[in-house]
Amino acid sequence: MFDWDDLRVFLAVARARKVAPAARTLGIDGTTIMRRLTRLEKSLGAELFEMASGERALTVRGQALLRHAETVESAAMSAIEDVAGQEQQLAGQVRLSVAEGFGTWVLAPGLAEFSQRHPGIRLDLITASGFLNPSKREADMALMLARPQRGRLSVKRLGEYRLHLYASADYLKRAERPEHPSRLRDHVLVGYVPEFIFSPELDYLDEVETGLEAHLRATSINMQYRMIRDGSGIGVLPDFIARSDPNLIELMADRVEIVRHFWLVTHEDLRKVARIAAVGAWLQERVAAASARRDRAAHIPLKGVSLTPS
C-alpha cells in the first residue's frame, strides 16, 4: 500500500544525500527512515537510491520520482497556505542560506527585533561554505553572490556592496604603506584559501592585481577580518565590516574598489508563502538600515556601511 507520507522521507534523503541529516530534519530516527524508504521502493517496484562515495545518489527512477514528489510537496504547501489563517501562515520554519559576513554583520544585529515581530517563525541561518540551493530545496531562501541562471526560482537583487583594501595602524607602522597595487607583492596579504573558494565572486586578490596570492589564508571572512585588524597583513574586506572598526585604515581607495551584489533567491513555489514573504521583507529592511547607517556616517572617516539597497 502506497503511503503519501513516505514521499516526505524520500525528499529529505534526496536533499541531504545521507540518512542521518535527513532524520534530524524530520525529527525521526534513522531506522525509521530506512524502513520507510524500503516500503516506498517496494510499493513502487523501483530502486530509488544507490550508494556513491558514501552518499545516497538518486537512480534514474529516483530522479523521475523527485520531480513528481516536489510537485506534490508544492501542492500540499499551497493548500495549507490557502486554507490556514494569517496566524498560522506566519509560523513555521524558514531556512536561509547566507554568506557568513553578511549574516554576522548585517543580519545578526536585527534578529532580536525579527523574533519579537514574528515569534512563530523559526529562522535557520545557514552559513556553511557554499550557498544552499533553493531549486533543490536545500534551503527555502538564499542570498547569493551571483544570479542563478536555471531552476524554478524567484530572483531579486537585494543590494550591492563594496570592498576595499584594509590594514591596521599597527601593521602600517611596521611596513611601508603601499600606494599602488603592484607594491602589494612586498606585503603580507590575507585572503581566502583558493581550493575552498565556493564562488568566483570571492576571488578578490586577482581582481586587485593579477597574480597576487595571499600568504595568510582562511575560509572565514570573520577570521580574515581579525587577522587584518590585529596587524597580520593587508586584505580585502567588505566596507560593511571594515568601516565600523576605527582600527582599520582603507588603502588605495582611488585605485581599488570591488563591487558585488546580493541576490535574494527563493523557490517559485514558496514566493507567496507568508512566512517567506515576512523574511524577505525583513532582509530588505536590514539592507536599508545598513545603508542608512552609511549615509549618516558619510562625513565620519572609517565609519558606516557601504551597502546599497536595490
C-alpha positions as CSV (number, residue, x, y, z in Angstrom):
1,M,0.0,0.0,0.0
2,F,1.4,3.4,-1.0
3,D,1.8,5.9,1.8
4,W,1.9,9.5,0.8
5,D,4.0,10.5,3.8
6,D,6.8,8.3,2.6
7,L,7.4,10.9,-0.1
8,R,8.4,13.4,2.6
9,V,11.0,10.9,3.8
10,F,12.2,10.4,0.2
11,L,12.5,14.1,-0.3
12,A,14.5,14.6,2.9
13,V,17.0,11.9,2.0
14,A,17.3,13.0,-1.7
15,R,18.2,16.5,-0.5
16,A,20.5,15.6,2.3
17,R,22.0,12.6,0.5
18,K,22.5,10.9,3.8
19,V,20.2,9.3,6.3
20,A,21.4,10.9,9.5
21,P,20.9,14.6,8.5
22,A,17.5,13.7,6.9
23,A,16.5,12.1,10.2
24,R,17.4,15.2,12.1
25,T,15.4,17.3,9.7
26,L,12.3,15.2,10.1
27,G,12.7,14.5,13.8
28,I,12.7,10.7,13.4
29,D,15.4,8.1,13.8
30,G,17.5,6.6,11.0
31,T,16.0,3.2,11.4
32,T,12.5,4.6,10.7
33,I,13.9,6.4,7.7
34,M,15.4,3.2,6.2
35,R,12.2,1.2,6.9
36,R,10.0,3.8,5.1
37,L,12.4,4.1,2.2
38,T,12.3,0.3,1.8
39,R,8.5,0.4,1.9
40,L,8.4,3.1,-0.7
41,E,10.7,1.3,-3.1
42,K,8.7,-1.9,-2.6
43,S,5.3,-0.2,-3.3
44,L,6.7,1.4,-6.4
45,G,8.7,-1.6,-7.6
46,A,11.8,0.6,-8.2
47,E,15.2,1.2,-6.6
48,L,15.4,4.9,-5.8
49,F,18.9,5.3,-4.4
50,E,22.4,3.9,-4.9
51,M,25.5,4.4,-2.8
52,A,28.2,6.6,-4.3
53,S,31.2,8.0,-2.3
54,G,29.4,7.5,1.0
55,E,26.2,9.3,-0.1
56,R,22.8,8.2,-1.4
57,A,22.6,9.3,-5.0
58,L,19.3,9.1,-6.9
59,T,18.9,6.5,-9.6
60,V,17.3,7.4,-12.9
61,R,13.9,6.3,-11.5
62,G,14.6,8.1,-8.3
63,Q,15.2,11.3,-10.2
64,A,11.9,10.8,-12.0
65,L,10.2,10.4,-8.7
66,L,11.9,13.5,-7.3
67,R,10.2,15.8,-9.8
68,H,6.8,14.4,-9.0
69,A,7.4,14.4,-5.2
70,E,8.4,18.1,-5.4
71,T,5.2,18.8,-7.3
72,V,3.2,17.0,-4.6
73,E,5.0,18.9,-1.9
74,S,4.4,22.3,-3.5
75,A,0.7,21.5,-4.0
76,A,0.4,20.5,-0.3
77,M,2.1,23.7,0.9
78,S,-0.1,25.8,-1.3
79,A,-3.2,24.1,0.0
80,I,-2.1,24.7,3.6
81,E,-1.5,28.4,2.9
82,D,-4.8,28.8,1.1
83,V,-6.9,27.3,4.0
84,A,-4.9,28.4,7.0
85,G,-5.5,31.6,8.9
86,Q,-3.0,34.5,9.0
87,E,-1.6,33.5,12.4
88,Q,-0.7,30.0,11.1
89,Q,0.8,31.4,7.9
90,L,3.2,33.5,9.9
91,A,4.5,30.4,11.7
92,G,6.9,27.6,10.8
93,Q,10.5,27.1,9.8
94,V,12.4,29.2,7.2
95,R,15.9,28.1,6.2
96,L,18.0,30.9,4.9
97,S,21.4,30.3,3.3
98,V,23.6,33.4,3.7
99,A,27.2,34.5,3.4
100,E,29.0,34.5,6.8
101,G,30.0,38.1,6.7
102,F,26.5,39.4,5.7
103,G,24.9,37.2,8.3
104,T,27.2,38.3,11.1
105,W,27.4,42.0,10.5
106,V,24.1,42.9,8.8
107,L,21.5,40.3,9.9
108,A,22.5,39.2,13.4
109,P,22.1,42.7,14.9
110,G,18.4,42.7,13.7
111,L,17.5,39.2,14.8
112,A,16.1,40.2,18.2
113,E,13.7,42.6,16.5
114,F,12.7,40.0,14.0
115,S,12.0,37.4,16.7
116,Q,9.8,39.9,18.6
117,R,7.9,40.8,15.4
118,H,7.4,37.2,14.3
119,P,7.6,34.9,17.3
120,G,6.0,32.0,15.3
121,I,8.7,31.9,12.7
122,R,11.8,29.7,13.4
123,L,14.6,31.2,11.3
124,D,17.6,29.0,10.5
125,L,20.6,30.9,9.2
126,I,23.0,28.5,7.3
127,T,26.5,30.0,6.8
128,A,28.3,26.8,5.7
129,S,30.8,27.1,2.9
130,G,28.8,27.3,-0.3
131,F,25.3,28.5,-0.7
132,L,22.5,26.1,-0.4
133,N,20.3,25.8,-3.5
134,P,16.6,26.7,-3.2
135,S,15.9,25.0,-6.6
136,K,17.0,21.7,-4.9
137,R,15.0,22.6,-1.8
138,E,18.3,22.6,0.2
139,A,17.1,25.9,1.6
140,D,13.9,28.0,1.4
141,M,15.8,31.2,0.6
142,A,19.4,32.1,-0.2
143,L,21.4,35.3,-0.5
144,M,23.7,34.5,-3.4
145,L,26.6,36.5,-4.9
146,A,25.7,35.5,-8.5
147,R,22.3,35.4,-10.1
148,P,21.3,31.8,-10.8
149,Q,20.5,31.0,-14.4
150,R,18.4,27.8,-14.0
151,G,15.7,26.4,-11.9
152,R,12.1,27.4,-10.9
153,L,13.3,30.4,-8.9
154,S,12.2,33.8,-7.9
155,V,15.2,36.1,-8.1
156,K,15.6,39.7,-6.8
157,R,18.6,41.8,-6.5
158,L,18.7,42.7,-2.8
159,G,21.5,45.2,-2.8
160,E,25.1,46.0,-3.8
161,Y,28.1,46.3,-1.6
162,R,31.7,47.5,-2.0
163,L,35.0,46.1,-0.8
164,H,38.4,47.8,-0.4
165,L,41.9,47.1,0.8
166,Y,42.4,47.5,4.6
167,A,45.3,47.3,7.0
168,S,45.7,48.1,10.7
169,A,47.6,51.1,12.0
170,D,50.0,48.7,13.8
171,Y,50.8,46.9,10.5
172,L,51.5,50.1,8.7
173,K,53.9,51.2,11.5
174,R,56.0,48.1,10.6
175,A,55.6,48.2,6.8
176,E,55.6,50.9,4.2
177,R,52.2,52.0,3.1
178,P,51.6,50.8,-0.5
179,E,50.5,53.4,-2.9
180,H,50.0,51.2,-6.0
181,P,48.5,47.6,-6.3
182,S,51.8,46.4,-7.7
183,R,53.5,47.2,-4.4
184,L,51.3,44.7,-2.6
185,R,53.7,42.0,-3.7
186,D,56.1,43.3,-1.0
187,H,53.5,42.8,1.8
188,V,51.9,40.1,3.7
189,L,48.4,39.5,2.2
190,V,45.4,38.0,3.8
191,G,42.7,36.2,1.8
192,Y,40.7,33.0,1.1
193,V,42.1,29.5,0.6
194,P,41.9,29.1,-3.2
195,E,40.8,25.5,-3.1
196,F,37.8,26.4,-0.9
197,I,36.5,29.4,-2.7
198,F,32.9,28.3,-3.3
199,S,32.0,31.3,-5.5
200,P,34.2,33.1,-8.2
201,E,32.9,36.4,-6.7
202,L,35.1,35.7,-3.7
203,D,38.3,35.7,-5.7
204,Y,39.2,39.3,-4.8
205,L,43.0,39.5,-4.9
206,D,43.4,38.6,-8.6
207,E,40.9,41.4,-9.3
208,V,43.1,43.9,-7.4
209,E,46.3,42.9,-9.2
210,T,46.8,39.9,-11.5
211,G,48.8,37.2,-9.8
212,L,48.5,38.3,-6.2
213,E,48.5,35.5,-3.7
214,A,47.6,35.5,0.0
215,H,50.2,34.5,2.5
216,L,47.8,34.0,5.4
217,R,44.6,32.3,4.3
218,A,41.2,31.4,5.9
219,T,37.9,30.2,4.6
220,S,36.1,32.5,7.0
221,I,35.8,36.3,6.3
222,N,35.5,36.9,10.0
223,M,38.8,35.2,10.6
224,Q,40.3,37.3,7.8
225,Y,38.9,40.4,9.4
226,R,40.5,39.5,12.8
227,M,43.9,38.8,11.1
228,I,43.8,42.2,9.3
229,R,42.6,44.0,12.4
230,D,45.3,42.5,14.6
231,G,48.1,43.5,12.2
232,S,48.8,40.3,10.4
233,G,48.7,41.9,6.9
234,I,46.7,43.6,4.2
235,G,43.5,42.2,2.8
236,V,40.2,42.9,1.0
237,L,37.2,43.4,3.3
238,P,33.6,44.4,2.7
239,D,33.0,48.0,3.8
240,F,30.1,46.9,6.0
241,I,32.6,45.1,8.1
242,A,35.7,47.2,8.0
243,R,34.3,50.7,8.2
244,S,32.7,50.0,11.6
245,D,36.2,49.5,13.0
246,P,38.3,52.6,13.7
247,N,41.5,50.4,14.0
248,L,41.4,49.7,10.2
249,I,42.8,52.0,7.5
250,E,41.5,52.0,4.0
251,L,44.2,51.8,1.3
252,M,44.3,53.0,-2.3
253,A,40.5,53.8,-2.3
254,D,41.0,55.8,-5.5
255,R,42.6,52.8,-7.2
256,V,41.0,49.7,-5.8
257,E,37.2,49.3,-5.4
258,I,35.4,46.0,-5.8
259,V,31.6,45.9,-6.3
260,R,29.4,42.8,-5.6
261,H,25.7,42.1,-5.4
262,F,23.5,40.0,-3.2
263,W,20.7,38.2,-5.0
264,L,17.7,37.0,-2.9
265,V,16.7,33.6,-4.4
266,T,13.5,31.8,-3.4
267,H,11.9,28.7,-5.0
268,E,9.0,29.9,-7.1
269,D,6.5,27.7,-5.2
270,L,7.4,29.5,-1.9
271,R,7.4,33.1,-3.2
272,K,3.9,33.9,-1.9
273,V,4.1,31.9,1.3
274,A,3.5,34.4,4.1
275,R,6.4,33.4,6.3
276,I,8.8,33.5,3.3
277,A,7.5,37.0,2.4
278,A,8.0,38.1,6.0
279,V,11.6,37.1,6.0
280,G,12.1,38.7,2.6
281,A,10.7,42.0,3.8
282,W,13.0,41.9,6.9
283,L,16.0,41.3,4.7
284,Q,15.2,44.4,2.7
285,E,14.8,46.3,5.9
286,R,18.2,45.2,7.1
287,V,19.9,46.3,3.9
288,A,18.0,49.7,4.1
289,A,19.2,50.1,7.8
290,A,22.8,49.3,6.8
291,S,22.6,51.9,4.0
292,A,21.1,54.5,6.4
293,R,24.0,54.0,8.8
294,R,26.4,54.5,5.9
295,D,24.7,57.7,4.9
296,R,24.6,59.1,8.4
297,A,28.3,58.4,8.8
298,A,29.2,59.7,5.4
299,H,31.4,62.5,6.8
300,I,33.0,60.4,9.6
301,P,36.1,58.6,8.4
302,L,36.1,54.8,8.5
303,K,32.6,54.5,9.9
304,G,29.3,53.2,8.4
305,V,28.4,50.5,6.0
306,S,28.7,50.6,2.2
307,L,25.7,48.5,1.3
308,T,23.1,49.9,-1.1
309,P,19.6,48.5,-1.4
310,S,18.2,47.9,-4.9
